[in-house]
Amino acid sequence: MGARCSKFSICWFHSHLKTSVLESSDLENGGKGEKNAWPSFGEFSLEQLKVATSGFSSDNIVSEHGEKAPNVVYKGKLDNDRWVAVKRFNKFAWPDSRQFLEEAKAVGSLRSERLANLIGCCCEGDERLLVAEFMPNETLAKHLFHWENQPMKWAMRLRVALYLAQALEYCSSKGRALYHDLNAYRILFDNDGNPRLSCFGLMKNSRDGKSYSTNLAFTPPEYLRTGRVTPESVVYSFGTLLLDLMSGKHIPPSHALDLIRGKNFLMLMDSALEGHFSNEDGMELVRLASRCLQYEARERPNAKSLVISLMSVQKEAEVPSYVLMGIPHGTASSKQPLSLTPFGEACMRIDLTAIHEILEKMGYKDDEGIANELSFQMWTSQMQETLNSKKHGDTAFRAKDFATAIDCYTRFIDGGTIVSPTVYARRCLSYLMNDRPQEALGDAMQAQVVSPQWPTALYLQATCLFSLGMEGDAQETLKDGTNLEAKRSKN
């Protein structure tokens, strides 16, 4: 299996190299797969959208403030089985139906893999609705501020910044440089885990709305003076999003700039990122945010220069977004042929925190090698030293000090006195926690060599393969682990 994995990963790398995050061209109409299925913009009847959203059911609301929002977004399914997001404006938002239709058609002419594209609208009586591609994997706000399984990785944060800059550059090139209230709720994640900019903010402001609905502390200074949005205002909002990505919090720009001027930029950084980015990369993002947040609009960079700056700092460009995000992907993920155990579920989600808890509770009960060695009464000094390494490794593993755990378990394994599949399993997870999936896969496979009938080894292999983007192999290994566990439970 090791040879197969190595060959597979090389082939995977070459096949995905052209479409890596560093490729900024070909963002419109020339993509592959689903991109070719983009429909042309069209008009829908109110009845069609009622059916799609189950009568605008409150159960289908996906917008931030639910039914209390002035304009509500619903998840819907068209009769061709296509999922869509349907934005229903309040009754007074667009009194001029012709203006609404012209504006919707203009935004609907845009097509980019960096946008959640507008595919239609409805204008009947006083009803005004927009229909866009549905993005199934939540908002940036959810993944950045309210994450459950894992904080967003540094490489993914850099990718979000680049893809957003590319979206703004594309829109500018098509004469749509204005975007209203750019914030973390406007960035959505598609089926592949790639960030997309919602097309709804590209619509010119309707009569009753405000261009900025967020706290005044985050509003561009020129908007406070004039009430008008300019392309430079959008860049200012992009700067606030860079602060969000760096800090994992919604920090007012004035506070952030005070820290930056005081050379305390590390205080801005999300504590969950500690040890996962270089100071040089952190400083580069800080400098870029500072330029975007200049008080004078003319001193801010344009979208094209943002793209150039952000392309130079990208990391792990060959790794798919869904892997970096730790989200299931493709039809294989949604068609589990077997009922998974909690451990299997955690491995499929790459939920490393849950895997750690399970391994910790499991202890060494499946580890015959350690149990047999502990039955001896006489110890050599070498054996005592080896067991001390394991003991220190276990202490570090329990305390989530995974770098120390790797060092201690490595000394235990190199000692060669005792062979322990559990130690390999624990070092495997420690490698995963340190973003070293290739070494982790080696340990998971070694655990299986030592204990061929141990499902844990297969489950961990699946996690490593998911982390490496090897979806098919991961699913097969997960299935093998599930079957082996079911067989053991019967015996």
C-alpha atoms as one frame of an Amber mdcrd trajectory, in Angstrom:
protein
   0.000   0.000   0.000   2.915   2.348   0.689   4.129   2.197  -2.919   0.609
   2.767  -4.184   0.161   5.840  -1.969   3.458   7.368  -3.032   2.704   6.883
  -6.716  -0.841   8.156  -6.266   0.266  11.342  -4.510   2.794  12.139  -7.264
   0.148  11.648  -9.969  -2.356  13.692  -7.963   0.123  16.549  -7.599   0.785
  16.752 -11.349  -2.889  16.538 -12.279  -3.793  19.393  -9.916  -0.773  21.610
 -10.479  -2.375  23.628 -13.283  -5.436  24.452 -11.227  -3.567  25.303  -8.036
  -4.271  28.440  -6.033  -1.391  30.221  -7.717  -3.214  30.213 -11.044  -5.080
  33.507 -11.275  -6.084  33.353 -14.932  -8.991  31.408 -16.466 -11.401  32.421
 -13.714 -14.334  32.817 -16.090 -16.139  30.378 -18.351 -13.080  28.273 -19.153
 -13.031  26.065 -16.099 -13.627  22.348 -15.868 -16.324  20.083 -14.529 -19.133
  21.999 -12.897 -17.926  25.332 -14.287 -19.074  24.218 -17.751 -22.527  23.621
 -16.270 -23.031  27.280 -15.388 -26.488  28.227 -16.685 -27.106  31.483 -18.475
 -28.994  34.113 -16.503 -32.777  33.714 -16.654 -36.034  34.863 -15.100 -38.026
  32.664 -12.720 -41.693  32.802 -11.841 -42.722  33.401  -8.248 -44.467  30.020
  -8.280 -41.226  28.252  -9.284 -39.359  29.810  -6.366 -42.196  29.064  -3.938
 -41.982  25.383  -4.902 -38.167  25.433  -4.706 -38.196  26.838  -1.149 -41.228
  24.873   0.135 -43.322  28.030   0.203 -40.485  30.161   1.599 -40.421  27.928
   4.647 -38.600  29.266   7.707 -36.811  25.880   7.832 -35.022  26.834   4.611
 -33.710  30.227   5.788 -29.910  30.425   5.575 -29.300  34.167   6.017 -27.575
  35.484   9.111 -30.501  37.031  11.021 -33.236  34.609   9.957 -36.730  35.991
   9.459 -35.783  39.243  11.230 -33.487  40.277   8.369 -34.935  42.922   6.017
 -34.024  40.696   3.061 -34.119  36.936   3.686 -32.065  34.244   1.901 -33.533
  30.761   1.491 -32.023  27.475   0.391 -34.028  26.035  -2.500 -34.039  23.180
  -5.001 -35.126  23.738  -8.595 -36.988  21.101 -10.593 -33.713  20.153 -12.326
 -32.363  19.153  -8.872 -30.042  22.153  -8.754 -29.602  23.711  -5.308 -29.874
  27.497  -5.235 -29.854  30.415  -2.803 -32.943  32.626  -3.166 -32.798  36.173
  -1.797 -36.232  37.713  -1.186 -36.224  41.485  -0.746 -38.711  43.294   1.416
 -41.698  44.860  -0.337 -40.215  48.352  -0.640 -36.612  47.591  -1.552 -36.881
  48.005  -5.344 -39.960  50.073  -6.276 -38.711  50.450  -9.858 -39.041  46.993
 -11.448 -37.122  48.025 -14.576 -34.145  49.206 -12.493 -34.166  45.913 -10.570
 -34.223  43.824 -13.748 -31.433  45.817 -15.395 -29.264  45.586 -12.317 -29.891
  41.851 -11.868 -29.099  41.135 -15.518 -25.855  43.127 -15.285 -24.681  41.174
 -12.228 -26.038  37.973 -13.810 -23.755  38.436 -16.814 -20.721  37.780 -14.584
 -19.346  34.245 -14.457 -16.328  33.350 -12.323 -15.286  30.433 -10.164 -14.443
  33.021  -7.505 -18.112  34.127  -7.250 -21.291  32.491  -6.040 -22.788  33.434
  -9.412 -26.207  34.994  -9.970 -28.243  32.691 -12.218 -31.642  34.382 -12.224
 -34.208  36.717 -10.729 -37.952  37.132 -10.262 -39.934  40.341 -10.617 -43.687
  39.854 -10.179 -45.929  42.532  -8.687 -44.037  43.930  -5.712 -41.934  40.756
  -5.288 -38.182  41.078  -5.989 -36.032  37.945  -5.735 -32.522  36.914  -6.776
 -31.395  33.339  -7.478 -27.729  32.358  -7.060 -25.585  29.247  -6.891 -25.939
  27.599  -3.491 -22.757  27.193  -1.464 -23.126  24.199   0.911 -20.212  24.753
   3.284 -21.174  27.793   5.368 -19.626  31.267   5.596 -16.177  32.558   6.451
 -17.660  33.965   9.681 -18.707  30.455  10.716 -15.315  28.865   9.952 -13.284
  31.724  11.379 -15.227  32.896  14.430 -17.475  29.951  15.367 -15.506  26.861
  14.359 -16.287  23.543  16.046 -13.754  20.911  14.938 -10.607  22.825  14.008
  -9.484  26.441  13.550  -8.894  27.503   9.964  -5.336  26.701   8.905  -2.887
  29.433   7.966  -2.594  28.171   4.376  -6.379  28.299   4.016  -6.568  31.835
   5.404  -4.017  32.945   2.821  -6.050  31.203   0.119  -9.260  32.943   1.208
  -7.498  36.315   0.960  -6.157  35.526  -2.527  -9.426  34.143  -3.899 -11.329
  37.143  -2.549  -8.817  39.537  -4.137  -9.170  37.626  -7.420 -12.965  37.923
  -7.191 -12.700  41.689  -6.701 -10.192  41.994  -9.555 -12.491  40.042 -11.879
 -15.481  42.197 -10.945 -13.439  45.382 -11.470 -12.364  44.154 -14.915 -16.053
  43.774 -15.802 -16.978  47.241 -14.600 -18.457  46.090 -11.253 -15.856  47.411
  -8.820 -18.412  48.442  -6.176 -19.347  45.916  -3.503 -21.686  46.758  -0.642
 -20.746  45.802   2.908 -17.959  43.328   2.230 -17.639  41.167   5.356 -17.053
  37.611   6.552 -20.706  36.654   5.984 -20.390  37.498   2.279 -17.716  34.839
   1.699 -19.129  31.359   1.187 -17.544  27.942   0.668 -18.509  25.713  -2.247
 -18.636  21.928  -2.516 -14.843  21.763  -2.977 -14.234  23.952   0.082 -13.160
  26.887  -2.108 -14.158  30.375  -0.946 -16.532  32.338  -3.201 -17.730  35.918
  -2.955 -21.518  36.260  -2.797 -22.886  38.022  -5.868 -25.654  39.672  -3.818
 -23.345  42.462  -2.626 -22.679  43.466  -6.253 -26.223  44.770  -6.712 -26.435
  48.538  -6.525 -27.926  49.628  -3.267 -31.686  49.452  -3.129 -33.657  52.494
  -1.984 -34.261  51.458   1.621 -30.992  49.736   2.439 -27.630  50.872   3.687
 -24.330  50.161   1.996 -22.787  49.322   5.359 -24.814  47.470   7.957 -21.904
  46.653  10.240 -20.666  48.599  13.249 -19.469  52.099  12.374 -16.018  51.156
  13.692 -15.573  49.020  10.553 -16.980  51.495   8.035 -14.613  53.241   5.541
 -13.972  56.824   6.687 -15.057  58.348   3.363 -18.420  56.573   3.576 -19.020
  58.220   6.943 -18.290  61.594   5.309 -20.163  61.201   2.013 -22.466  58.173
   2.301 -21.052  56.875  -0.985 -19.278  53.619  -1.760 -16.202  53.799  -4.002
 -13.816  51.081  -5.235 -11.388  52.310  -2.568 -14.079  51.738   0.095 -14.204
  48.088  -0.986 -10.425  47.818  -0.537 -10.791  49.269   2.980 -13.317  46.523
   3.778 -10.894  43.979   2.301  -8.351  45.251   4.851 -10.784  44.573   7.699
 -11.203  41.035   6.349  -7.428  40.560   6.390  -7.557  41.495  10.084 -10.316
  38.895  10.580  -8.208  36.224   8.874  -5.107  37.024  10.923  -6.797  37.328
  14.299  -9.735  34.923  14.081 -11.751  37.794  15.596 -13.552  40.885  14.320
 -11.088  43.564  15.480 -11.867  47.264  14.877  -9.306  48.686  12.403  -8.334
  51.549  14.726  -7.347  49.113  17.476  -5.428  46.928  15.027  -3.550  49.889
  13.558  -2.521  51.008  17.051  -0.997  47.563  17.668   0.740  47.602  14.281
   2.212  51.070  14.844   3.449  49.889  18.228   5.267  46.962  16.534   2.990
  44.554  18.407   1.602  42.795  15.357   1.983  39.354  16.994  -0.735  40.393
  19.459  -3.055  40.552  16.459  -2.489  36.943  15.458  -4.901  34.148  16.321
  -3.400  32.103  19.180  -4.558  28.949  17.348  -2.009  29.782  14.614   0.984
  29.837  16.954   3.902  27.979  15.378   2.123  27.589  12.021   3.302  30.713
  10.199   6.572  32.574   9.763   7.036  36.100  11.081   7.876  37.183   7.523
   4.507  35.968   6.204   2.702  37.492   9.177   4.417  40.824   8.608   3.579
  40.737   4.898  -0.121  40.340   5.664   0.059  43.072   8.306   1.696  45.455
   5.808  -0.970  44.680   3.243  -3.782  45.242   5.746  -2.204  48.556   6.800
  -2.127  49.732   3.180  -5.784  48.788   2.668  -6.794  50.645   5.828  -5.156
  53.974   4.917  -7.361  56.928   5.879  -6.869  58.563   2.485  -8.633  56.456
  -0.123  -6.102  57.263  -2.867  -3.284  55.680  -0.828  -4.894  52.232  -0.827
  -3.853  49.521  -3.319  -6.139  48.361  -6.117  -7.469  44.813  -6.511  -4.819
  43.801  -9.048  -1.935  44.706  -6.754  -3.664  42.825  -3.909  -3.674  39.681
  -6.051   0.028  40.063  -6.903   0.985  40.576  -3.247  -1.076  37.614  -2.022
   0.118  35.186  -4.694   3.640  35.495  -3.355   2.728  34.262   0.156   0.557
  31.229  -0.686   1.316  27.939   1.113   0.399  24.316   0.332  -0.877  25.367
  -3.088  -1.236  21.750  -4.239  -3.500  20.740  -1.333  -7.251  20.903  -2.125
  -9.288  23.388  -0.099 -11.603  20.723   1.334  -8.542  18.988   2.828  -7.277
  22.218   4.396 -10.802  22.917   5.663 -11.274  19.387   7.026 -14.655  18.931
   5.350 -16.018  15.820   3.569 -15.874  15.960  -0.200 -17.535  14.398  -3.207
 -20.119  11.698  -3.562 -17.975   9.103  -1.801 -18.231  11.065   1.437 -21.998
  11.236   1.278 -22.506   7.558   0.404 -21.041   5.688   3.317 -21.913   2.033
   2.673 -21.475   1.152   6.340 -22.555   2.602   9.641 -19.464   4.261  11.085
 -18.388   4.130  14.711 -17.621   7.433  16.466 -13.933   6.796  15.742 -14.676
   6.169  12.065 -16.800   9.338  11.906 -14.010  11.388  13.489 -11.477   9.966
  11.016 -13.713  10.732   8.028 -14.108  14.350   9.207 -10.381  14.627  10.013
 -11.530  15.747  13.465  -8.137  15.477  15.150  -9.411  16.699  18.525 -12.006
  13.916  18.680  -9.430  11.335  17.530  -7.106  12.471  20.321  -9.843  12.049
  22.932 -10.658   8.539  21.677  -7.014   7.418  21.583  -6.487   8.832  25.056
  -9.486   6.906  26.455  -8.421   3.761  24.610  -5.061   3.715  26.351  -2.973
   0.587  25.780  -5.731  -2.009  26.197  -5.206  -3.352  22.657  -1.435  -3.346
  23.013  -0.239  -6.838  23.898   3.441  -5.984  23.439   3.517  -3.472  26.272
   1.403  -5.665  28.551   3.725  -8.662  28.101   6.851  -6.619  28.696   5.391
  -5.093  31.851   4.959  -8.592  33.310   8.717  -8.951  33.727  10.155  -8.144
  37.167  13.758  -7.570  36.082  14.668  -4.530  34.011  17.865  -3.561  32.288
  18.776   0.096  32.496  18.227   0.371  28.727  14.705  -0.997  29.032  13.938
   1.349  31.926  15.142   4.300  29.849  12.997   3.149  26.908   9.895   2.886
  29.089  10.606   6.312  30.569  10.575   7.724  27.024   7.138   6.191  26.484
   5.946   7.542  29.839   7.115  11.074  28.987   5.561  10.724  25.542   2.224
   9.733  27.099   2.354  12.731  29.445   3.026  15.085  26.530   0.324  13.415
  24.414  -2.211  13.856  27.212  -1.205  17.526  27.574  -1.498  18.017  23.777
   2.186  18.890  23.525   2.478  16.966  20.285   5.986  18.089  19.301   7.376
  16.712  22.576   5.261  13.568  22.171   6.868  12.973  18.756  10.377  13.286
  20.251   9.664  10.974  23.190   7.849   8.319  21.169  10.647   8.407  18.590
  13.208   7.619  21.334  10.984   4.758  22.516  10.636   3.338  18.977  14.336
   3.775  18.206  15.166   1.925  21.428  13.872  -1.207  19.718  13.296  -3.089
  22.971   9.498  -3.115  22.826   7.213  -2.865  19.777   3.969  -0.983  20.453
   1.230  -0.343  17.858  -0.365   2.166  20.251   2.812   4.247  20.329   2.830
   4.271  16.527  -0.845   5.339  16.593  -0.148   8.145  19.049   2.884   9.375
  17.136   0.763   9.209  13.954  -1.803  11.608  15.434   0.979  13.830  16.799
   2.393  14.100  13.275  -1.072  15.012  11.955  -1.389  17.687  14.625   1.899
  19.112  13.325   0.752  19.082   9.676   3.003  16.161   8.704   0.525  13.737
   7.108   3.114  11.770   5.118   5.051  10.760   8.274   1.725  10.097  10.007
   0.706   7.685   7.241   3.981   5.786   7.692   3.255   5.315  11.409  -0.355
   4.212  10.810   0.869   1.616   8.323   3.573   0.453  10.748   0.918   0.028
  13.459  -0.952  -2.264  11.076   2.221  -4.285  10.390   2.703  -4.814  14.127
  -0.988  -5.553  14.770  -2.725  -6.615  11.504  -6.147  -7.148  13.154  -6.269
  -3.715  14.844  -8.993  -1.474  13.265  -7.460   1.655  14.814  -4.468   1.376
  12.468  -6.753   1.363   9.421  -8.884   4.218  10.721  -5.777   6.354  11.205
  -4.526   5.463   7.733  -7.837   6.738   6.379  -7.394  10.046   8.236  -3.898
  10.452   6.783  -5.131   9.693   3.271  -7.992  12.193   3.634  -5.407  14.759
   4.799  -3.291  14.046   1.706  -6.291  14.548  -0.586  -6.437  10.854  -1.534
 -10.192  10.566  -1.206 -10.736   7.221  -2.962  -7.979   5.408  -1.055  -9.177
   6.950   2.195 -12.749   5.744   1.677 -11.567   2.199   0.888  -9.349   2.117
   3.975 -12.172   3.470   6.139 -14.396   0.681   4.809 -11.693  -1.920   5.601
 -11.384  -0.602   9.147 -15.156  -0.664   9.659 -15.417  -4.248   8.361 -12.529
  -5.381  10.558 -14.075  -3.788  13.650 -17.456  -5.404  12.886 -15.762  -8.787
  12.492 -13.905  -8.380  15.804 -17.052  -7.391  17.663 -18.742 -10.623  16.538
 -15.911 -12.818  17.866
